[in-house]
Amino acid sequence: MFIYTSYFENDVLRKRPYIKRQWCEQVVSLKRYVEEQPDGRFRFWGQIPEYENRYLRVVTLPDQRSVLDAFFDRNFKGDNLK
């Protein structure tokens, strides 16, 4: 089960209404590309076929279930992380 922070609900979705919660959950669940940030949060990337195969970056709190932020990362190409 995923939790969405008030920042995600009130700011992220307002600025980026095209982002779907389903996509965020899919990216985090698949764990294709993952990186831990110095502050303990996690970044997840995953391709979204419905959005021209662009990479969605999802940032979670350390529990990896609380979604904090999400945006399409135009600089991520899939080979940035190993």
C-alpha positions in Angstrom: 0.0 0.0 0.0 1.3 3.5 -0.9 0.9 6.7 1.0 1.0 10.1 -0.7 2.4 13.0 1.3 0.5 16.3 1.5 3.2 17.9 -0.6 2.5 15.3 -3.4 -1.3 15.8 -3.1 -1.3 19.6 -2.9 1.7 20.7 -4.9 2.9 18.0 -7.2 -0.4 17.0 -8.6 -1.6 20.6 -8.9 1.6 21.5 -10.9 1.6 18.2 -12.9 -1.9 16.9 -13.2 -0.9 14.5 -16.0 1.0 12.3 -13.5 -1.0 9.3 -12.4 -0.7 7.6 -9.0 -0.8 4.3 -10.8 2.4 5.2 -12.7 4.2 6.2 -9.4 3.2 2.9 -7.8 4.4 0.9 -10.8 7.8 2.6 -10.9 8.4 2.1 -7.2 7.2 -1.5 -7.2 9.3 -2.5 -10.2 12.5 -1.1 -8.7 14.2 -1.0 -12.1 16.5 2.0 -11.3 16.9 3.0 -7.7 19.2 5.4 -5.9 19.3 6.3 -2.3 19.8 10.0 -1.6 22.1 11.3 1.1 19.0 12.3 3.2 17.7 8.7 3.2 15.0 9.2 0.6 14.9 7.1 -2.5 14.7 7.9 -6.2 13.1 5.5 -8.5 13.0 5.7 -12.3 10.8 3.8 -14.7 9.6 4.2 -18.3 6.0 5.1 -18.9 4.9 3.7 -22.3 1.7 5.8 -22.2 3.8 9.0 -22.0 6.1 8.5 -25.0 8.3 6.1 -23.0 9.7 8.9 -21.0 11.3 8.2 -17.6 9.3 9.1 -14.5 11.3 9.8 -11.4 9.5 9.1 -8.2 10.9 10.2 -4.8 9.9 8.4 -1.7 10.6 8.8 2.0 12.9 6.2 3.5 10.1 3.7 3.9 9.9 3.5 0.1 6.1 3.6 0.3 5.4 7.3 1.0 5.5 9.2 -2.3 6.9 12.7 -2.0 7.5 13.8 -5.5 7.2 12.7 -9.1 8.2 14.2 -12.4 9.4 13.2 -15.9 13.2 13.3 -15.8 14.4 14.4 -19.3 18.0 13.9 -18.3 17.6 10.2 -17.3 18.3 7.8 -20.2 18.3 4.4 -18.4 22.0 3.9 -18.4 22.7 6.6 -15.9 22.6 4.1 -13.1 23.8 0.6 -13.0 
